Structures are given as structure tokens and as C-alpha cells.
Amino acid sequence: MTKTKTDADYHQECTQRFIDLANILKDEGVSTNIVSNGLITAAGLYASYVAAGNDGGLTESGVAKVAEIFRLELERLQKIKKANSGV
């Protein structure tokens, strides 16, 4: 029986592919700060595309909404890291 992938499965796969690409860039000699900033820029561009399309841009409230989503995800990840490290 074939298991249907869930959104969580796709999310994890996408995340891993982005990390794999970031590590390739790092291994090619690009500094981790530049790689990290590039990922943030790409995420912002893609979030703008999802919200407003190719020709539009985010309003001030749209920027705030995307920033809040990013903040909440960082908080979630830090809680997981702390729980896994026993801190």
C-alpha cells in the first residue's frame, strides 16, 4: 500500500532540500552568513510572490504578517532545539 504524503511530509522534504543546497554552497566556499542571508532573501521574495503575485508587492501589513510568520517559526524551532538539548 502506497502512503500518501502529507503537507508535513512535503514541508520536511522541502526544508531538507534547502538545507542540502545551503550546505553545497557552504562547501563551495560561500560564507555561512552569505548563505543564510540568501535563504532569507529567497524566502522573502517567494513569500511576496505567494501573497501578491509576480507584479505585486506586499503592503506594510503584508510585510508585518510575513515577518510574524517567520518569527513564530523561529520560536518554534528554538523550543525544539532547547528540548532536544535538555536546556
C-alpha positions in Angstrom: 0.0 0.0 0.0 1.4 3.4 -1.0 1.3 6.1 1.7 0.1 9.5 0.5 2.4 12.3 1.5 1.0 14.8 3.9 1.7 18.5 3.9 4.1 17.9 6.9 6.0 15.3 4.7 6.3 17.8 1.9 7.4 20.5 4.3 10.1 18.4 5.8 11.3 17.4 2.3 11.4 21.0 1.1 13.2 22.1 4.3 15.8 19.3 3.8 16.4 20.2 0.2 17.0 23.9 1.1 19.5 22.8 3.8 21.2 20.5 1.4 21.6 23.3 -1.1 22.9 25.7 1.6 25.5 23.1 2.6 26.6 22.7 -1.0 27.1 26.5 -1.3 29.0 26.5 2.0 31.2 23.6 0.8 31.9 25.6 -2.3 33.3 28.3 -0.1 30.4 30.7 0.3 30.4 32.0 3.9 27.6 30.7 6.1 26.4 34.3 6.7 26.0 34.9 3.0 24.2 31.6 2.5 21.9 32.4 5.4 21.1 35.9 4.1 20.5 34.4 0.6 18.0 32.0 2.1 16.2 34.8 4.0 16.1 36.9 0.8 14.8 34.0 -1.2 12.1 33.3 1.4 11.1 36.9 1.4 10.9 37.0 -2.4 8.9 33.8 -2.6 6.5 34.9 0.2 5.9 38.2 -1.7 5.2 36.2 -4.8 2.8 33.9 -3.0 0.9 36.8 -1.4 0.9 39.3 -4.3 1.9 37.5 -7.5 4.8 38.4 -9.8 3.8 42.0 -10.4 2.6 43.0 -6.9 4.3 43.8 -3.7 3.4 43.4 0.0 1.7 46.2 1.8 3.0 47.3 5.2 0.5 44.9 6.8 1.6 42.1 4.5 5.3 42.6 5.4 4.2 42.5 9.1 2.3 39.3 8.5 5.2 37.6 6.8 7.6 38.8 9.5 5.3 37.4 12.2 5.1 34.0 10.5 8.9 33.9 10.3 9.2 35.0 14.0 6.8 32.3 15.1 8.6 29.6 13.1 11.9 30.7 14.7 10.4 30.5 18.2 9.0 27.0 17.4 12.4 25.8 16.2 14.2 27.2 19.2 11.8 25.4 21.6 12.5 22.1 19.7 16.3 22.7 19.9 16.2 23.5 23.6 14.0 20.4 24.3 16.4 18.2 22.3 19.5 19.6 24.1 17.9 19.3 27.6 18.2 23.0 28.3 
